[in-house]
């Protein structure tokens, strides 16, 4: 088995961390206006209910995402109110 070069390992780990951290920053920014469960065909891939879900044109297809990408979608799938209770109560 080949011995691992610690310096090379650290260099690669740093590079991977840089790549992923920029992806996370971008994803966080997108999540403020685009639902992360919306695929490129504007279909909803969430496995839970959301107020933006619409019936698909073909029965059995994924639900459509009816969101307009102009809102902060994070509240659409919140399951608990800020006080710890159920939303709407």
N, C-alpha and C positions, 0 to 999 in steps of 0.2 A: 504494500500500500504506500502511495506517495505521501510524503510529509507535507503538511499544510504550511505555507509561508504566511506567518502572522501578519506581516506588513501588507502583503497582497490581499489577504482576507479583509483586513480593516479598510483598505482602499475600496474594494468592491462593495463592502457593506455600506460605506459612506455614500457611494454612488447610487446604490439602490435606495437608500433612505432619502436622498435628494430627489430622485425620480418620484417615489411614492408621496413624499410630502407635497410636492407641487400638484400632484393629482388630487390629493385630499383638499388642498386649498381651493382648487378649481371646483371640485364637487360640492364643497360647502357653499361656495358662492352661487353655483347653479341651483342648489336646493332652496334658495330664497325666492326663486321665481319659476322653477320648472320641477314638476313632480319627478322624483327619482324612479318611480314605478311606471312611468310613461315610456313606452318603447318608441322606436323611430317611425312606427306606423300609427302613432297616437293611440295605441291600445294600452289598457291598464293591465299590468302584470302583478298587481297587489293581490295577496291571498286573503284580503280582508275588505270590508266595506269602506267606501269613500263617497262623499257627497258629489264628487265630480264624475263618478262612473255613469256611463250611458250604455244602453243596449246596443249590441253589435248588429250590423245589417244582416248578417248570416247567423242563424241560430247555431250555438255551439262554439262560435269564435270567442276570442277574448273580448271583454267589455271595452268600450271606447272611453278614452279620457276626455271629458268635456271641459277641462280646465283651459283657460286662455293664456297661461304663462305670464299673467300680469299681477298675480297675487303671491303672497307667501304661502305656499302649499303645506308647510309643515303642520299647520293647525287642522288640516283636512283629515288627518289620520290620528290625531291625538285621542286617547281613550280616557284620560282623566283630566278633570278641571284643575286649575291651579291650586284650589283648596283641597285637592285630594279626592273630591267626589266625582260623580259621573257628570259629563257635560250636560248642560241643559237643566240641571237641578239646582 
